[in-house]
């Protein structure tokens, strides 16, 4: 199934102040890609309408974090221009994917049952398998050998793991808010008792998490008026069951929490950074308390086989700096040139 559209207005208005005298038209395509039997993954593609030649260094796939889908993290124009628009308008063929259990992709049957009736679902190996299916789809579609990968939050773990297993298919790797061995408690909580298949998160909890770590005198101006509601409206609408709730909620698989408990919280690495052999960019925000800066700072020197690795700290930002802040977009686009 595929949908195609042209986006012009918002992109033109936002890029007018940048490097383009005339903003390019962007083609948008929505596609479902098969992973395991019965699992369909939602994939969105944006690219300049006049793009006819496709190259590894100009192709990008984005993967989301532990709780929210890719479409509202990577392609929601809170300031009139999404991160996906920004990269595509600079001559890239850009993709995002919702892993199983998230957004518009297939929700495993366990998510239709009581959470406590099943063990945590969508663990890291499953997520990496989904990523592999989408990477192979893109490479075959464009007849290219490699592509760039961008991961955010938990997506840094799954993208890094994929890269260690498939270095020949990765051009460059961008890890925004990378996870590493924990010295502090996680902000992603699943409630008391044994872990169930999934957890639920309300709008109030989402806002509280967004603001964690922000100095009191900065909280009033951190999020422009209307931005949180716009993001929450779009994000919580992706879960039909949660959208009908009062209060509204979104369901998220708990496999990531199980992995975190068995690895990061237990002092064990989920993947070996020394096996990353492609250029790698680590980006972090000063006020991130979900995955604090010490994680990226510890990970960076372990990338001993990544040529030209780079670490960037962005000031006065949180774990969710990707929602509207141009700085992280610019760094990623610059790094992939």
C-alpha positions in Angstrom: 0.0 0.0 0.0 1.4 3.4 -1.0 0.3 7.0 -0.7 2.1 9.9 -2.5 1.8 13.6 -1.9 3.7 16.8 -2.6 4.7 19.2 0.2 5.6 22.7 -0.6 4.2 25.5 1.6 5.7 24.9 5.0 9.0 23.8 3.6 9.3 26.8 1.4 8.5 29.2 4.2 11.0 27.6 6.6 13.9 27.1 4.3 13.7 30.6 2.8 16.0 31.8 5.6 18.5 29.0 5.1 20.7 28.0 2.2 18.1 27.7 -0.5 16.9 30.6 -2.6 13.9 28.4 -3.6 12.8 25.5 -1.6 12.5 22.2 -3.3 9.3 20.4 -3.6 9.2 17.2 -1.5 7.5 14.0 -2.5 6.0 12.0 0.4 5.3 8.2 0.1 3.8 5.9 2.8 4.5 2.2 2.4 4.0 -1.0 4.5 7.0 -3.3 4.6 6.8 -6.9 5.7 9.1 -8.0 8.5 8.2 -11.4 10.1 5.0 -13.2 8.9 2.0 -11.1 9.9 4.1 -8.1 10.8 3.8 -5.0 8.6 6.0 -2.0 9.3 4.9 1.6 8.5 7.6 3.3 6.4 7.5 6.9 5.2 9.8 8.4 2.5 10.4 12.0 1.7 12.8 13.3 -1.0 13.1 16.2 -3.5 10.5 15.8 -6.3 13.2 16.1 -8.9 15.5 13.5 -7.4 16.3 10.8 -10.0 19.6 9.4 -8.9 20.0 7.8 -5.5 23.3 7.4 -3.6 24.3 5.7 -0.4 25.6 8.9 1.1 22.4 10.7 0.4 20.0 8.1 1.8 18.9 8.1 5.4 16.7 5.9 7.7 15.5 7.1 11.1 14.4 4.9 14.0 12.5 6.1 17.1 12.9 5.5 20.8 11.2 3.4 23.4 7.8 5.1 23.8 6.7 7.2 20.8 6.5 6.5 17.0 8.8 7.8 14.4 6.3 9.9 12.5 5.7 12.4 15.3 9.3 12.5 16.5 10.9 12.9 13.1 8.2 14.3 10.9 6.1 16.7 12.9 6.6 20.4 11.9 6.1 22.1 15.2 7.9 25.2 13.8 6.6 24.7 10.3 9.5 22.3 9.3 10.0 18.8 10.5 13.5 17.2 11.0 12.6 14.9 8.1 11.7 17.9 5.9 14.9 19.7 6.8 17.1 16.8 5.7 15.1 15.9 2.6 15.2 19.5 1.4 18.9 19.4 1.5 19.0 16.7 -1.2 18.5 13.5 0.8 16.2 10.5 0.2 14.9 10.2 3.8 13.0 7.3 5.5 11.4 6.7 8.9 10.0 3.5 10.3 7.6 2.7 13.1 8.8 -0.6 14.7 6.2 -3.3 15.4 4.0 -2.2 18.4 4.4 1.5 17.6 2.5 4.1 15.5 1.0 2.7 12.3 2.8 -0.6 12.3 1.3 -3.9 13.3 0.7 -4.3 17.0 1.5 -7.8 18.3 -1.6 -9.6 19.5 -0.3 -9.3 23.1 -1.1 -5.6 23.0 -4.8 -6.4 22.6 -4.7 -8.4 25.9 -4.2 -7.4 29.5 -0.6 -6.3 29.8 0.1 -8.6 32.7 -1.0 -11.7 30.8 2.2 -11.8 28.7 5.9 -11.3 29.0 7.5 -8.1 27.6 7.3 -7.8 23.8 9.5 -6.3 21.1 12.9 -6.8 22.7 16.1 -5.5 21.0 16.7 -8.5 18.8 13.1 -8.2 17.4 13.6 -4.4 16.8 16.9 -5.1 15.0 15.2 -7.6 12.8 12.6 -5.0 11.9 15.3 -2.5 11.0 17.0 -5.1 8.9 13.8 -5.7 6.9 13.4 -2.0 6.2 17.1 -1.4 5.3 17.0 -4.3 2.8 13.8 -2.8 1.3 15.4 0.6 0.8 18.7 -0.8 -0.6 16.8 -3.0 -3.1 14.4 -0.2 -4.0 17.2 2.3 -4.7 19.8 -0.2 -5.9 22.4 1.1 -3.5 24.8 -0.8 -1.3 24.6 1.2 2.0 22.7 4.0 3.7 23.0 6.4 6.7 21.3 5.5 9.9 19.9 7.9 12.6 18.7 6.5 15.9 17.2 8.4 18.8 17.2 7.2 22.4 16.4 3.4 22.3 16.9 3.8 18.6 20.6 4.4 19.3 20.8 0.9 20.8 19.0 -0.8 17.9 20.8 1.2 15.2 24.2 0.6 16.8 23.5 -3.1 17.2 22.4 -3.4 13.6 25.5 -1.6 12.5 27.8 -4.0 14.4 26.1 -6.9 12.7 25.8 -5.3 9.2 28.7 -2.9 8.8 28.7 -3.3 5.0 25.2 -1.9 4.7 25.9 1.3 6.8 27.5 4.5 5.3 27.4 6.7 8.5 25.8 6.3 11.9 24.1 9.1 13.9 23.2 8.4 17.5 21.1 11.2 19.2 20.8 10.7 23.0 22.7 7.5 23.1 22.1 5.0 25.8 24.9 3.3 27.7 25.5 1.6 31.1 23.4 3.3 33.8 24.6 5.1 36.9 21.2 6.7 37.4 17.6 5.5 37.4 15.6 5.4 34.2 12.7 7.8 33.6 10.9 5.1 31.7 8.8 3.3 34.3 6.3 0.4 33.8 4.7 0.6 37.3 4.9 -1.9 40.2 5.0 -5.6 40.0 6.4 -7.9 37.2 6.9 -6.4 33.8 3.9 -7.0 31.5 3.9 -7.1 27.7 3.5 -3.3 27.4 2.9 -0.1 29.4 0.7 2.9 29.1 1.8 6.6 29.2 -0.6 9.5 29.6 -0.2 13.1 28.3 0.5 14.3 31.8 3.3 11.8 32.2 4.7 12.7 28.8 4.9 16.4 29.7 6.5 15.7 33.1 9.2 13.6 31.4 9.8 16.3 28.8 10.5 18.9 31.5 12.6 16.7 33.7 16.1 18.2 34.2 15.1 21.7 33.0 16.2 24.5 35.5 13.1 26.1 37.1 13.9 29.5 35.6 13.9 27.9 32.1 10.7 25.8 32.2 8.3 28.6 31.3 10.1 29.3 28.0 11.4 25.8 27.0 8.3 24.8 25.0 6.7 27.4 22.7 3.0 27.9 23.2 0.9 25.2 21.6 3.8 22.9 20.8 3.2 20.3 23.4 -0.5 20.0 22.6 0.2 19.7 18.9 2.8 17.0 19.5 0.6 15.1 22.0 -2.5 15.3 19.8 -0.6 13.8 16.9 1.2 11.2 18.9 -1.7 9.9 21.0 -3.9 9.7 18.0 -1.6 6.9 16.7 -2.9 4.5 19.3 -6.7 4.0 18.5 -7.4 2.4 21.8 -5.5 5.0 23.9 -7.1 7.8 21.9 -10.5 6.7 23.3 -9.3 6.7 26.8 -10.1 9.2 29.5 -7.4 10.3 30.1 -5.8 9.5 26.8 -2.8 7.1 26.8 -0.4 5.5 24.4 0.7 1.9 24.7 4.4 1.0 24.3 6.0 -2.4 24.3 8.1 -3.3 27.4 10.8 -5.3 25.7 13.1 -2.2 25.9 12.6 -2.1 29.7 13.4 -5.8 30.0 16.6 -5.3 28.0 17.5 -2.3 30.1 17.1 -4.2 33.3 19.2 -7.2 32.1 21.9 -5.1 30.4 22.3 -1.4 31.1 21.1 -1.4 34.7 23.1 -4.5 35.4 26.3 -2.9 34.2 26.5 -4.9 30.9 26.6 -3.5 27.4 24.0 -4.6 24.9 26.4 -4.3 22.0 30.2 -3.9 21.5 31.1 -0.3 20.3 34.4 -1.6 19.1 32.5 -3.4 16.3 31.2 -0.1 14.9 33.6 0.5 12.0 31.7 3.4 10.2 31.9 7.1 10.9 29.8 7.8 13.9 28.3 11.0 15.3 27.1 11.2 18.9 24.7 14.1 19.8 23.5 14.9 23.2 21.6 17.7 25.0 22.8 19.4 28.2 19.6 18.8 30.2 18.8 15.3 29.1 17.9 13.2 32.2 16.5 10.2 30.4 19.9 9.3 29.0 22.2 11.8 30.7 25.4 13.1 29.0 27.7 10.8 31.0 26.4 8.0 28.8 27.6 9.6 25.5 30.8 10.7 27.1 31.5 7.1 28.3 30.5 5.6 25.0 32.6 8.0 22.8 36.1 6.7 23.7 34.9 3.1 23.2 34.3 3.7 19.5 37.9 2.8 18.9 37.3 1.6 15.3 35.0 4.4 14.1 36.9 6.6 11.7 36.3 10.3 12.2 34.0 9.9 15.1 32.6 13.1 16.6 30.7 14.0 19.8 28.5 17.2 20.0 26.8 18.6 23.1 23.9 20.9 22.5 23.2 23.5 25.1 20.0 24.0 27.0 18.1 21.1 25.6 16.4 18.0 26.9 15.9 14.4 25.7 13.2 15.8 23.3 15.3 18.6 21.7 14.6 16.9 18.4 11.1 18.4 18.5 11.6 21.6 16.7 15.3 22.6 17.5 17.2 23.3 14.4 20.6 22.7 15.9 20.4 18.9 16.0 19.0 18.9 12.4 22.0 21.0 11.2 24.5 18.7 12.9 23.0 15.6 11.4 22.8 17.0 7.9 26.3 18.4 8.1 27.7 15.1 9.3 26.2 13.0 6.5 27.6 15.2 3.8 
